[in-house]
Amino acid sequence: MKEKALGKLIEITLISLFLYLLLFVFPNMDTFNINSFLNWDALKNFGN
């Protein structure tokens, strides 16, 4: 039972990650910069 729940959690996490990439990363791939992606100020301002 526990293993099944863990598998479901991993599945949901992977789907969420894929959707995040699809919506936010791939459309900006031409201007994609790993430094700006890891910029904490940009992440903090994301909510505003």
C-alpha angles and dihedrals in degrees: 000000000000093000090052092053091048091050090052091050091051090048092052091047092052092048091049091049091049091050091048091052092045094050104036112017106038097049089054096041094116090058094030113137122178090212094057089044089057093042107119093201090058090049092049091050091048091088094054 
